[in-house]
Amino acid sequence: MKRKGISNLKEATKRIVAFRDARDWKQFHNPKDLALSMVLEASEVMEHFQWKSKEEIDVYIKTNKDEIGEELADVFYWVLLMSNDLDIDILAMVEKKMKQNEKKYPVKKAKGKHTKYNKL
């Protein structure tokens, strides 16, 4: 079964902007408040895992995947809206960051370690 709906970042961004603009909310969307909204939504993702052991988390994920996904979608919403409003090509920035991370965390030094790059 093929999934219907949004199929790429451009479509997602267009839909998000249309949703926002239909409600005349852009007037409230300065960079500070967009960033704050993104962080608040990220904290809602974290709430799903707070105070749970690894075993509890494993069980929780199986029964609450949709709720976790909705919170991740909220974070993604703000990332796409903010990158749109600031005219940032988010895919180009992900590519740039991946190249930087590959240099900071070469496989030979970082594989299997959680050490920060400056301590490798």
Sequence and secondary structure as in RCSB ss.txt:
>XXXX:A:sequence
MKRKGISNLKEATKRIVAFRDARDWKQFHNPKDLALSMVLEASEVMEHFQWKSKEEIDVYIKTNKDEIGEELADV
FYWVLLMSNDLDIDILAMVEKKMKQNEKKYPVKKAKGKHTKYNKL
>XXXX:A:secstr
    S  SHHHHHHHHHHHHHHTT GGG  HHHHHHHHHHHHHHHHHTTTT  HHHHHHHHHHHHHHHHHHHHHH
HHHHHHHHHHTT  HHHHHHHHHHHHHHHS HHHHTT    GGG 
